[in-house]
């Protein structure tokens, strides 16, 4: 594999020397094909190949769409956030009106990912929903897993944990079929997060433990860190302080003290609060607030602060702090709900527009069928009339021939009758003469016999 990459890099470097760093003309097809092959195995090299292409020299719409899709995918896989949807929309417009379902699916998925990175959650959900409508025609389990993961993330961020859980489970199944073990572990971790939000801490803890062990074996330390933090969270939810203490020690031993992670700091603060170490807990909360940059970070810190105030006996302040956390949750959830209904409305409008388009196409098809049928029938009628006219001429010609033949036959019959009449007349004469001769002969014989009977004198 390494040798193949070296050879390919050599080929690329040769190409760069020949084209001065810019690929034009016939080489574009070759570079696009290579980049397509490399995506998912060597994303950085795929991006390098695509960067060598002079996009302004691409004239064919099919190649422009292919380049737009591959370049968007390569940048995304190399963690480069797009500034707009202008490039990927070239692919979306081209493939959405064609028959290449696989690339149509990929372009919608890529559009959804870009919208999500730009913070346009509703637009991302609509684009991913378009991709989801094509899953029945897609046989790539890896890509299906990626789609369901992104949909699960959108619904998890929107506090729709039940639906997020469904999508994460689908993603896990497809990653398992595709043999993508790292992705399967991440999906497993996401399932655990959903279970935590559904108050199933024990089941979630078991999942997080398995994910931590397996991710450590394959050196995915980022996932191992997240899984270990989530184990601590689930242990605290189950009020198992001994287990939480052991997991915190392992976290600090393996990854060091989490100085800038609000989530981990909130867990350590909660743990110290439950152990009665209020001063340490207050210090951790203040440190966590310095690094809190998202709504989720703020919710974690408010929850830890409320627990500290409640355990310290400051009930009124604890209630106010808790209300702040709930407000943030509800605000985010309400915003997500509005986005969700907006998404539903857009999808329904899109479906209605598609139905209308289908009806128009069916009506046009029916009219074209009727028109074609009329033209065909007229053609058949004209052809039949021509055949009938031709047949009539043949029949008239036959009738004329028949009249001529009848005249000849009548003439022959007349001649035959005349010949027979003459022949019969001659025969009658001969028969009469023979009869007369026979009568004369008989009379003669009678006279002779009489003479023989007389005596001689």
C-alpha positions as CSV (number, residue, x, y, z in Angstrom):
1,X,0.0,0.0,0.0
2,X,2.9,2.4,0.9
3,X,4.7,1.5,-2.3
4,X,1.6,2.2,-4.3
5,X,1.2,5.6,-2.7
6,X,4.9,6.4,-3.4
7,X,4.5,5.4,-7.1
8,X,1.3,7.5,-7.3
9,X,3.0,10.5,-5.7
10,X,5.8,10.1,-8.3
11,X,3.3,10.0,-11.1
12,X,1.6,13.1,-9.7
13,X,4.9,15.0,-9.4
14,X,5.7,14.1,-13.0
15,X,2.4,15.4,-14.0
16,X,3.1,18.6,-12.1
17,X,6.4,19.1,-13.9
18,X,4.8,18.6,-17.3
19,X,1.8,20.9,-16.7
20,X,3.5,23.5,-14.4
21,X,1.2,22.6,-11.6
22,X,-2.0,23.0,-13.7
23,X,-3.8,20.1,-15.3
24,X,-5.9,20.8,-18.4
25,X,-7.6,19.0,-21.3
26,X,-7.5,15.3,-21.5
27,X,-5.6,14.8,-18.2
28,X,-8.6,16.1,-16.3
29,X,-10.5,12.9,-16.7
30,X,-7.6,10.8,-15.5
31,X,-7.1,13.0,-12.4
32,X,-10.8,12.9,-11.5
33,X,-10.8,9.1,-11.8
34,X,-7.7,8.9,-9.5
35,X,-9.2,11.2,-7.0
36,X,-12.4,9.2,-7.0
37,X,-10.4,6.0,-6.2
38,X,-8.4,7.7,-3.4
39,X,-11.3,9.2,-1.5
40,X,-11.9,7.4,1.7
41,X,-8.4,5.8,1.6
42,X,-6.0,8.7,1.1
43,X,-8.0,11.9,1.4
44,X,-5.0,14.2,1.4
45,X,-3.6,12.8,-1.8
46,X,-7.0,13.0,-3.4
47,X,-7.3,16.7,-2.5
48,X,-3.8,17.3,-3.9
49,X,-4.8,15.7,-7.2
50,X,-7.9,17.9,-7.4
51,X,-5.9,21.0,-6.5
52,X,-3.8,20.4,-9.6
53,X,-6.8,20.6,-11.9
54,X,-7.5,24.0,-13.5
55,X,-11.2,24.1,-12.9
56,X,-11.7,27.0,-15.3
57,X,-10.6,24.7,-18.2
58,X,-13.4,22.2,-17.5
59,X,-16.0,22.7,-20.2
60,X,-18.2,19.6,-20.1
61,X,-21.1,19.8,-17.6
62,X,-20.6,16.2,-16.5
63,X,-17.0,16.8,-15.6
64,X,-17.8,20.1,-13.9
65,X,-20.3,18.3,-11.7
66,X,-17.9,15.5,-11.0
67,X,-15.2,17.9,-10.1
68,X,-17.5,19.9,-7.8
69,X,-18.7,16.8,-6.0
70,X,-15.2,15.3,-5.5
71,X,-13.6,18.6,-4.5
72,X,-16.3,19.2,-1.9
73,X,-15.9,15.7,-0.5
74,X,-12.1,15.9,-0.4
75,X,-12.1,19.3,1.4
76,X,-14.7,18.0,3.9
77,X,-12.7,14.8,4.6
78,X,-9.6,17.0,5.2
79,X,-11.6,19.0,7.7
80,X,-11.7,22.2,5.6
81,X,-15.0,24.0,6.1
82,X,-16.7,25.4,3.0
83,X,-17.6,29.1,3.1
84,X,-20.7,28.6,1.0
85,X,-22.7,26.0,-0.9
86,X,-21.9,27.5,-4.4
87,X,-19.5,24.7,-5.4
88,X,-21.5,21.7,-4.3
89,X,-24.7,23.1,-5.8
90,X,-23.1,22.6,-9.2
91,X,-23.1,18.9,-8.5
92,X,-26.6,19.0,-6.9
93,X,-28.2,20.7,-9.9
94,X,-26.6,18.4,-12.4
95,X,-27.2,15.0,-10.7
96,X,-30.7,15.9,-9.4
97,X,-31.9,16.0,-13.0
98,X,-30.1,12.8,-14.1
99,X,-30.2,9.1,-13.6
100,X,-26.9,8.7,-11.6
101,X,-28.6,7.9,-8.2
102,X,-25.4,7.2,-6.4
103,X,-23.9,10.6,-7.2
104,X,-27.2,12.3,-6.6
105,X,-27.2,10.8,-3.1
106,X,-23.6,11.9,-2.5
107,X,-24.3,15.4,-3.6
108,X,-27.3,15.8,-1.4
109,X,-25.4,14.3,1.6
110,X,-22.5,16.7,0.9
111,X,-24.8,19.7,0.7
112,X,-26.3,18.7,4.1
113,X,-22.8,18.4,5.7
114,X,-21.8,21.8,4.4
115,X,-25.0,23.4,5.7
116,X,-24.5,21.8,9.1
117,X,-21.0,23.2,9.3
118,X,-22.3,26.6,8.3
119,X,-24.8,26.4,11.2
120,X,-27.8,26.1,8.9
121,X,-29.4,23.2,10.7
122,X,-32.8,23.4,9.0
123,X,-31.2,23.5,5.5
124,X,-28.9,20.6,6.5
125,X,-31.9,18.5,7.6
126,X,-33.8,19.2,4.3
127,X,-30.7,18.3,2.2
128,X,-30.1,15.1,4.2
129,X,-33.8,14.3,4.0
130,X,-33.4,14.4,0.2
131,X,-30.5,12.0,0.4
132,X,-32.6,9.8,2.7
133,X,-35.3,9.4,0.1
134,X,-32.7,7.6,-2.2
135,X,-31.4,5.1,0.4
136,X,-33.5,2.3,-1.2
137,X,-31.4,2.6,-4.4
138,X,-28.0,2.8,-2.6
139,X,-25.9,-0.3,-2.0
140,X,-23.0,1.4,-0.3
141,X,-23.4,0.6,3.4
142,X,-20.5,2.9,4.4
143,X,-22.1,6.0,2.8
144,X,-25.5,5.0,4.3
145,X,-23.8,4.8,7.7
146,X,-22.4,8.3,7.2
147,X,-25.9,9.7,6.3
148,X,-27.6,8.2,9.3
149,X,-24.8,9.4,11.6
150,X,-25.3,13.0,10.4
151,X,-29.0,12.8,10.7
152,X,-28.6,11.4,14.3
153,X,-26.3,14.3,15.2
154,X,-28.8,16.8,13.9
155,X,-31.6,15.3,16.0
156,X,-29.4,14.9,19.0
157,X,-28.4,18.5,18.9
158,X,-32.1,19.4,18.6
159,X,-33.0,17.3,21.7
160,X,-34.9,14.7,19.7
161,X,-33.1,11.9,21.4
162,X,-35.5,9.1,20.5
163,X,-35.2,9.8,16.8
164,X,-31.5,10.4,17.1
165,X,-31.2,6.9,18.8
166,X,-33.0,5.3,15.8
167,X,-30.6,6.9,13.3
168,X,-27.4,6.0,15.3
169,X,-28.6,2.4,15.5
170,X,-29.1,2.4,11.7
171,X,-25.6,3.9,11.3
172,X,-24.1,1.2,13.6
173,X,-25.8,-1.6,11.5
174,X,-24.5,-0.3,8.2
175,X,-21.0,0.3,9.5
176,X,-20.9,-3.3,10.8
177,X,-22.0,-4.6,7.4
178,X,-19.4,-2.4,5.7
179,X,-16.7,-3.6,8.1
180,X,-15.9,-0.1,9.3
181,X,-14.8,-0.8,12.9
182,X,-13.8,2.8,13.9
183,X,-17.0,4.2,12.6
184,X,-19.0,1.4,14.3
185,X,-17.3,2.4,17.6
186,X,-18.3,6.0,17.2
187,X,-21.9,5.0,16.4
188,X,-21.8,2.8,19.6
189,X,-20.7,5.8,21.6
190,X,-23.5,8.0,20.1
191,X,-26.0,5.3,21.1
192,X,-24.7,5.5,24.6
193,X,-25.1,9.3,24.7
194,X,-28.8,8.9,23.6
195,X,-29.4,6.3,26.3
196,X,-27.9,8.7,28.9
197,X,-30.4,11.4,27.8
198,X,-33.2,8.8,28.1
199,X,-32.2,8.2,31.8
200,X,-30.8,4.7,31.1
201,X,-27.4,5.3,32.8
202,X,-26.6,1.7,33.5
203,X,-27.0,0.6,29.9
204,X,-25.1,3.6,28.7
205,X,-22.2,3.0,31.2
206,X,-21.7,-0.5,29.8
207,X,-21.6,0.8,26.3
208,X,-19.1,3.6,27.2
209,X,-16.9,1.0,28.9
210,X,-16.8,-1.2,25.8
211,X,-16.1,1.7,23.6
212,X,-13.2,2.9,25.8
213,X,-11.6,-0.5,25.8
214,X,-11.9,-1.1,22.0
215,X,-10.9,2.5,21.1
216,X,-7.8,2.2,23.3
217,X,-6.8,-1.0,21.5
218,X,-7.0,0.7,18.1
219,X,-5.3,3.9,19.5
220,X,-8.3,6.1,18.9
221,X,-7.4,8.2,22.0
222,X,-9.9,11.0,21.3
223,X,-12.8,8.5,21.4
224,X,-11.3,6.8,24.4
225,X,-11.2,10.1,26.2
226,X,-14.8,10.9,25.4
227,X,-16.0,7.4,26.4
228,X,-14.2,7.6,29.7
229,X,-15.7,11.1,30.5
230,X,-19.1,9.6,29.6
231,X,-18.5,6.7,32.0
232,X,-17.8,9.2,34.8
233,X,-21.1,11.0,33.9
234,X,-23.1,7.7,34.0
235,X,-21.5,6.6,37.3
236,X,-22.4,9.9,38.9
237,X,-26.0,9.5,37.6
238,X,-26.1,6.1,39.2
239,X,-24.6,7.7,42.5
240,X,-21.7,5.3,42.3
241,X,-19.0,7.6,43.7
242,X,-16.4,4.8,44.2
243,X,-16.7,3.8,40.5
244,X,-16.6,7.5,39.5
245,X,-13.5,8.1,41.6
246,X,-11.7,5.2,40.0
247,X,-12.7,6.4,36.5
248,X,-11.5,10.0,37.3
249,X,-8.1,8.7,38.4
250,X,-7.8,6.7,35.2
251,X,-8.8,9.8,33.2
252,X,-6.1,11.9,34.8
253,X,-3.5,9.1,34.6
254,X,-4.1,8.5,30.9
255,X,-4.9,12.0,29.6
256,X,-3.8,14.4,32.3
257,X,-5.9,17.0,34.1
258,X,-8.7,18.3,31.8
259,X,-7.9,22.0,32.2
260,X,-9.9,23.4,29.3
261,X,-12.7,20.9,28.8
262,X,-15.9,22.3,30.4
263,X,-17.7,18.9,30.3
264,X,-14.9,17.1,32.1
265,X,-14.5,19.9,34.6
266,X,-18.2,19.9,35.3
267,X,-18.0,16.2,36.0
268,X,-15.1,16.7,38.4
269,X,-17.0,19.5,40.1
270,X,-20.1,17.3,40.6
271,X,-17.9,14.5,42.0
272,X,-16.2,16.9,44.5
273,X,-19.6,18.3,45.5
274,X,-21.1,14.9,46.3
275,X,-17.9,14.1,48.3
276,X,-18.4,17.4,50.3
277,X,-15.4,19.1,48.8
278,X,-17.2,22.4,48.1
279,X,-14.1,24.6,47.7
280,X,-12.5,22.3,45.1
281,X,-15.9,22.1,43.3
282,X,-16.3,25.9,43.2
283,X,-12.8,26.3,41.8
284,X,-13.5,23.7,39.0
285,X,-16.8,25.4,38.1
286,X,-15.0,28.8,37.7
287,X,-12.4,27.2,35.6
288,X,-15.0,25.5,33.5
289,X,-16.9,28.8,32.9
290,X,-13.7,30.3,31.4
291,X,-13.8,27.7,28.6
292,X,-17.5,27.4,28.1
293,X,-18.2,28.4,24.5
294,X,-21.4,26.5,23.5
295,X,-24.9,26.1,24.9
296,X,-24.1,22.5,26.0
297,X,-21.1,23.8,27.9
298,X,-23.2,26.4,29.7
299,X,-25.8,23.8,30.6
300,X,-23.1,21.5,32.1
301,X,-21.7,24.3,34.2
302,X,-25.2,25.5,35.4
303,X,-26.1,22.0,36.5
304,X,-22.8,21.6,38.4
305,X,-23.2,25.0,40.0
306,X,-26.8,24.3,41.0
307,X,-25.8,21.0,42.6
308,X,-23.0,22.8,44.6
309,X,-25.5,25.4,45.8
310,X,-28.1,22.9,46.8
311,X,-25.5,20.7,48.7
312,X,-24.2,23.9,50.4
313,X,-27.7,24.8,51.6
314,X,-28.3,27.8,49.3
315,X,-31.6,26.4,48.0
316,X,-33.0,29.6,46.5
317,X,-29.9,30.3,44.5
318,X,-29.7,26.6,43.5
319,X,-33.2,26.8,42.1
320,X,-32.4,30.0,40.1
321,X,-29.3,28.4,38.6
322,X,-31.1,25.2,37.8
323,X,-33.8,27.3,36.1
324,X,-31.1,28.9,33.9
325,X,-30.0,25.4,32.8
326,X,-33.6,24.4,32.0
327,X,-34.2,27.6,30.2
328,X,-31.2,27.0,27.9
329,X,-32.4,23.5,27.3
330,X,-35.9,24.6,26.5
331,X,-34.7,27.5,24.4
332,X,-32.6,25.2,22.3
333,X,-35.3,22.6,22.1
334,X,-38.0,25.2,21.1
335,X,-35.6,26.5,18.4
336,X,-35.0,23.0,17.2
337,X,-38.8,22.4,17.2
338,X,-39.4,25.5,15.0
339,X,-36.6,24.4,12.7
340,X,-38.1,20.9,12.7
341,X,-41.6,22.1,11.7
342,X,-40.0,24.4,9.1
343,X,-38.1,21.4,7.8
344,X,-41.3,19.4,7.6
345,X,-43.1,22.2,5.8
346,X,-40.3,22.5,3.3
347,X,-40.2,18.8,2.7
348,X,-44.0,18.6,2.3
349,X,-43.9,21.6,-0.1
350,X,-41.2,19.8,-2.1
351,X,-43.3,16.6,-2.2
352,X,-46.3,18.6,-3.3
353,X,-44.3,20.3,-6.0
354,X,-42.9,16.9,-7.1
355,X,-46.4,15.5,-7.2
356,X,-47.5,18.4,-9.4
357,X,-44.6,17.9,-11.6
358,X,-45.4,14.2,-11.9
359,X,-49.0,15.0,-12.8
360,X,-47.9,17.5,-15.4
361,X,-45.5,15.0,-16.9
362,X,-48.2,12.3,-16.8
363,X,-50.6,14.6,-18.5
364,X,-48.1,15.5,-21.2
365,X,-47.2,11.9,-21.7
366,X,-50.9,11.0,-22.0
367,X,-51.4,13.8,-24.6
368,X,-48.4,12.7,-26.5
369,X,-49.7,9.2,-26.4
370,X,-53.1,10.3,-27.8
371,X,-51.5,12.4,-30.5
372,X,-49.2,9.6,-31.5
373,X,-52.2,7.2,-31.5
374,X,-54.2,9.6,-33.8
375,X,-51.3,10.0,-36.1
376,X,-50.8,6.3,-36.2
377,X,-54.4,5.6,-36.9
378,X,-54.5,8.2,-39.7
379,X,-51.4,6.7,-41.2
380,X,-53.0,3.2,-41.0
381,X,-56.2,4.5,-42.5
382,X,-54.4,6.2,-45.3
383,X,-52.4,3.1,-45.9
384,X,-55.6,1.0,-45.9
385,X,-57.3,3.3,-48.3
386,X,-54.4,3.1,-50.7
387,X,-54.4,-0.7,-50.4
388,X,-58.2,-0.7,-51.1
389,X,-57.8,1.5,-54.1
390,X,-55.1,-0.7,-55.4
391,X,-57.2,-3.8,-54.8
392,X,-60.2,-2.1,-56.6
393,X,-58.0,-1.5,-59.6
394,X,-56.9,-5.1,-59.6
395,X,-60.5,-6.3,-59.3
396,X,-61.7,-4.1,-62.2
397,X,-58.8,-5.4,-64.3
398,X,-59.8,-9.0,-63.4
399,X,-63.5,-8.2,-64.2
400,X,-62.4,-6.8,-67.6
401,X,-60.4,-9.9,-68.3
402,X,-63.3,-12.0,-67.1
403,X,-65.7,-10.3,-69.6
404,X,-63.1,-10.8,-72.4
405,X,-62.7,-14.5,-71.5
406,X,-66.5,-14.9,-71.4
407,X,-66.8,-13.6,-74.9
408,X,-64.1,-15.9,-76.1
409,X,-65.8,-18.8,-74.4
410,X,-69.2,-18.0,-75.9
411,X,-67.7,-17.7,-79.3
412,X,-66.0,-21.1,-78.8
413,X,-69.2,-22.6,-77.6
414,X,-71.0,-21.3,-80.7
415,X,-68.3,-22.8,-82.9
416,X,-68.5,-26.1,-81.1
417,X,-72.3,-26.2,-81.3
418,X,-72.1,-25.4,-85.0
419,X,-69.5,-28.1,-85.5
420,X,-71.6,-30.6,-83.5
421,X,-74.8,-29.7,-85.5
422,X,-73.0,-30.3,-88.8
423,X,-71.5,-33.5,-87.5
424,X,-74.9,-34.8,-86.3
425,X,-76.5,-33.9,-89.7
426,X,-73.9,-35.8,-91.6
427,X,-74.3,-38.8,-89.2
428,X,-78.0,-38.7,-89.6
429,X,-77.7,-38.9,-93.4
430,X,-75.2,-41.7,-93.2
431,X,-77.4,-43.6,-90.8
432,X,-80.4,-43.1,-93.1
433,X,-78.5,-44.4,-96.1
434,X,-77.2,-47.4,-94.0
435,X,-80.8,-48.1,-92.9
436,X,-82.0,-47.9,-96.4
437,X,-79.2,-50.2,-97.6
438,X,-80.0,-52.6,-94.9
439,X,-83.7,-52.6,-95.8
440,X,-82.8,-53.2,-99.5
441,X,-80.4,-56.0,-98.5
442,X,-83.1,-57.7,-96.4
443,X,-85.6,-57.5,-99.2
444,X,-83.1,-59.0,-101.6
445,X,-82.3,-61.8,-99.3
446,X,-86.0,-62.6,-98.9
447,X,-86.5,-62.8,-102.7
448,X,-83.5,-65.1,-103.0
449,X,-84.7,-67.4,-100.4
450,X,-88.1,-67.7,-102.0
451,X,-86.6,-68.6,-105.3
452,X,-84.6,-71.4,-103.7
453,X,-87.7,-72.9,-102.2
454,X,-89.5,-73.4,-105.7
455,X,-89.3,-76.8,-107.6
456,X,-87.1,-77.0,-110.8
457,X,-88.9,-77.1,-114.1
